[in-house]
Amino acid sequence: MKIQARDVLSRMFEAAVQAAQPSRVIGKHLPEAVAGRVIVIGAGKASAAMAQAFEQCWDGPLEGLVVTAYGHAVPCERIQVVEAAHPTPDQAGREAAQQMLGLVKGLSPDDLVVCLFSGGASSLLPLPGEGVTLEDKQAINRALLTSGASISEMNCVRRHLSGIKGGRLAAACHPAKVVNLLISDVPGDQPMDIGSGPTVADPTTCDDALAIVQRYAIDLPPGALDLLQSGRGETIKPDDARLASVRTTLVATPHIALTAAADVAAQAGLGVCILGDSIEGESREVAKVMAGIALQVRRHGQPLAPPCVLLSGGETTVTVRGKGRGGRNVEFLLSLALALKGAKDVYAVAGDTDGVDGLEPNAGGYLAPDSLARARALGLRPGDFLDNNDGHGFFEALDDALVTGPTLTNVNDFRAILIL
C-alpha cells in the first residue's frame, strides 16, 4: 500500500484535534445535581465550546459566564460568552474577570460552581493584583512570551501578579461546591498551570516568581516588583480550608490527542513511537534531537523500522532574537529541516492544536524532503529565516502552512515525523 505522506500527516493532526473536542468529552464528566444554584464559569480558547457542550448535557437550570479569545465564541443559551484578547490581555478580559468574581460572590454550601478552563485563560482573565495595572500586565506578558521561559515558569509569575488566578477564584466561590473540568494544554498536565490555575491551589511562592523574573532578566514595573517582594501577591495554598470542596478532572489532555493520532497511523500500516506528551525546551534545539532520532530510524531501523511515525506533544519555547512572525511549531519545523538536510523519505507536520501558532492564524506547517531545495530555488535562505524567527514566512512562501482556523480546543502542540 502506497502511503501519501501529507494526507496521513493531515489525518493524524485532525484526529488529535477531534479527540479533544469539548462535545466529545464534557458529557462524560458531569457533576451531580445540587439543591441550590448551578453557576458555570470559565476561560480559555476552548471555554465557549466547553460551555456549549455542558449546556447541551445538563438538564437542570444553570447560569454563568465564560471568556474566550476573539473569534472562538460559539452560541450558548444560558451562559454568557465574552470575547477578549489573547495572548496580550485587554480591558474586555479584565472586565470579564471582575464580573466573574461578582457572579460567584455570596454562594451557599448548596450551590455548585462548574469551572471550565483551557489553555489561554491566563491572558483572558487579566485581573491585576494590588498595585499592578493592566498596562503592567500587558508589558510583563509580552516580556514573558519572548524570554524563552517555559509555560510553567510564565504561569508562576502570572499567578502571583493576579487578583483572580492561583486559586483566588476558587476561594471566592467558598462555601459552594467547586467542580473543575479542565482541558490541559501544559506539559505534565498540572492543574495550577492550566490558565494559571484560577480555581486550584498553588504550592509555588512569590519567591519562586521572583527567581524566574531574575533568571530571564525581566524588568518588572515597580508595583509588580513590590507585590512579589512584599509577599502580598501570595496565592491560595493546598491546605486552605476554602478549597476543601474543590474537585478537579482533566477531561482532555495531550496524551489523549497523541493516542488518537497513533490509531490513525496504525490503521495506515505505520509503526508508531510516542516520544512524549510533555516535551519542553527551545524549539530549534528540540528539533535537532528529533532529527537525530528520525535519521537513526531511517539508517538503522532503531528504535523502530520504517515505515513509521514519531509522535510528540508538549510546549517548546522560542527565545525571540529576530523580528519575524514566529511561532514555536514552525520554528521547530524549520530547524528540523536544516538538521535533516533533505533526508530522503522523511516528512513532518507540527502545529498548535488550537489553530494558532504564536501570534499568527496559522496552526503550523508541513515539511517534506524537498522543502529546503524548493526554498532555495525561490531564492530563500532557510538559515536566515530561522535566525529571524520567521518560520511562518518560510512555510507560507512554500505553500506549506497548516491553516485550520480556531479549532475550539487546545491540548498544546502536536508533532509527527513520518519516515517511509
Secondary structure, DSSP 8 states (H G I E B T S, - for coil): ----HHHHHHHHHHHHHHHT-HHHHGGGG-----SS-EEEEEESTTHHHHHHHHHHH--S--EEEEEEETT-----SSEEEEEE-SSS--HHHHHHHHHHHHHTTT--TT-EEEEEE-TTHHHH---B-TT--HHHHHHHHHHHHTTT--HHHHHHHHHHTBSSTTTHHHHHHTTSEEEEEEE--STT--GGGGGG-TTS-----HHHHHHHHHHTT----HHHHHHHHHSTT----TT-GGGTTEEEEEEE-HHHHHHHHHHHHHHTT-EEEEEEEEE-SBHHHHHHHHHHHHHHHHHH--SS-SSEEEEEEE--B----S-S---HHHHHHHHHHHHHTT-TTEEEEEEETTS-BTTBS--EEEE-TTHHHHHHHTT--HHHHHHTT-HHHHHHHTT-EE-----S----EEEEEEE-
